Every structure is written in structure tokens, then in C-alpha cells.
Amino acid sequence: MNITSETTGELQILTVHAQRIDAVAAIQFKDAVRELTADQETAVVLDLSQVDFIDSSGLGAIVASIKHLGKDRPLHLAGLTPIVAKVFALTRMERVFRIFSSPMEAVQIDQARSA
């Protein structure tokens, strides 16, 4: 799975370049996130703006990423498409994650908080 990483201020932004995070891609997703976040200490924003579909395995992979990061490194979500947002709402997972409309919104709020 193609995931790119960019650090902006106090946030590491991981952009998922895939249309689906499902049972087929879940293990690759978890492995990529672990690899990209291993040597970082910042909070992580997961940009899902290119993801059109997520199933329970994909949701589980994202939750596993929270556990991997630990309690001192929050995982936020950004850019949820309507279908993906609906999955998070139906499963009530929007209560677990802080969700931003875009990675830029997350960066702006983080910078305002730090100022």
C-alpha cells in the first residue's frame, strides 16, 4: 500500500494513496504505518481523502495503529470521504478520533494551539 509521510510542525501527516482499506489491504496498511511512524515522536494525522471505501478490517487496522503509536502520540483523521465518514459514524468511531476536514486544517489548529 502506498502511504507517504510529511512532517509539518508538530504533526506527521500520512497520506493514503489508495481507494480502499479493506481485508486485502489491511495488513499492508498496518505495516506501512508502523514503518513510517517508527522513528517519529509527533502526533499523526491520517489523510484519508483518497480512500473511497473502508471495511471492518480496514477500521481494525486504523485502530491497531492507535495502539502502536501509544497513548502519548494521538492519531487524528482528515479528509474523510462521505462513505468513509459514514462508516466511522455508524461504528461510533468518530468518538475515538479527532477528525479534521483536511490535513491543512489539522496543521492550522495545531499551530494556533502552539502559539
Order of alpha helices (4+ residues) and beta strands (2+ residues): beta-beta-beta-alpha-beta-beta-alpha-beta-alpha-beta-alpha
